[in-house]
Amino acid sequence: MTDSSESNREKALSDVKMYIANDWELAEETPEYFLLTRRKQSFFVHLILLCITLGAGNIIYYLMSKKTKKILK
C-alpha cells in the first residue's frame, strides 16, 4: 500500500470507530470501503404488529428496520 492509501484508510477507520461506538456493526471491509449495519427495532412495536397484523406486519417491520452505511476509503 502507498502512504496516501494508508492515510485514507486510517481516516476512514476513525469514522468507522465513531459509528461502532454508536451501535453500528462492521459487516464487511473491502479495499474500497467499510460496510456498516444497524437494526433499530423495538420489542413493543413487534408485539403490537404481531397482535394487529397476525405476523405479516412484523416481517415488514423487521426488513425495514435494517440500516446500512458505506464509508469509502
C-alpha positions as CSV (number, residue, x, y, z in Angstrom):
1,M,0.0,0.0,0.0
2,T,1.1,3.5,-0.6
3,D,1.3,6.2,2.1
4,S,-1.8,8.0,0.7
5,S,-4.0,4.9,0.6
6,E,-2.8,4.0,4.1
7,S,-3.6,7.5,5.3
8,N,-7.1,7.3,3.7
9,R,-7.7,4.0,5.4
10,E,-6.8,5.5,8.8
11,K,-9.1,8.4,8.2
12,A,-12.0,6.1,7.2
13,L,-11.2,3.8,10.1
14,S,-11.6,6.7,12.6
15,D,-15.1,7.3,11.2
16,V,-15.9,3.6,11.4
17,K,-14.8,3.6,15.1
18,M,-17.2,6.5,15.7
19,Y,-20.1,4.6,14.2
20,I,-19.2,1.4,16.1
21,A,-19.4,3.4,19.3
22,N,-22.9,4.4,18.3
23,D,-24.2,0.8,18.0
24,W,-23.3,0.1,14.3
25,E,-21.6,-3.2,13.4
26,L,-18.8,-3.6,10.9
27,A,-20.2,-6.1,8.4
28,E,-17.5,-6.0,5.7
29,E,-14.2,-4.4,4.8
30,T,-13.1,-4.2,1.2
31,P,-10.1,-2.3,-0.3
32,E,-12.6,0.4,-1.4
33,Y,-15.0,0.8,1.6
34,F,-16.2,-0.3,5.1
35,L,-19.8,-1.5,5.2
36,L,-21.6,-0.9,8.5
37,T,-25.1,-2.2,9.5
38,R,-27.6,-1.5,12.3
39,R,-31.0,-2.7,13.2
40,K,-33.3,-0.3,15.0
41,Q,-36.1,-2.4,16.4
42,S,-38.4,-2.1,19.3
43,F,-39.8,-5.1,21.1
44,F,-43.1,-3.3,21.8
45,V,-43.6,-2.4,18.1
46,H,-43.0,-6.1,17.2
47,L,-45.6,-7.1,19.8
48,I,-48.2,-4.6,18.6
49,L,-47.7,-5.6,15.0
50,L,-48.0,-9.3,15.8
51,C,-51.3,-8.7,17.5
52,I,-52.7,-6.4,14.8
53,T,-51.5,-7.9,11.6
54,L,-51.0,-11.6,12.6
55,G,-47.3,-11.5,11.8
56,A,-47.2,-10.0,8.3
57,G,-46.5,-6.5,9.6
58,N,-43.9,-8.0,11.9
59,I,-41.9,-9.3,8.9
60,I,-42.2,-6.0,7.0
61,Y,-41.0,-4.0,10.1
62,Y,-38.1,-6.4,10.5
63,L,-36.9,-5.9,6.9
64,M,-37.4,-2.1,7.0
65,S,-35.5,-1.6,10.3
66,K,-32.2,-2.6,8.8
67,K,-29.9,0.3,8.0
68,T,-26.6,0.2,6.2
69,K,-23.8,2.8,5.7
70,K,-20.9,2.6,3.4
71,I,-17.7,4.6,4.3
72,L,-15.3,5.0,1.4
73,K,-11.6,4.8,1.9
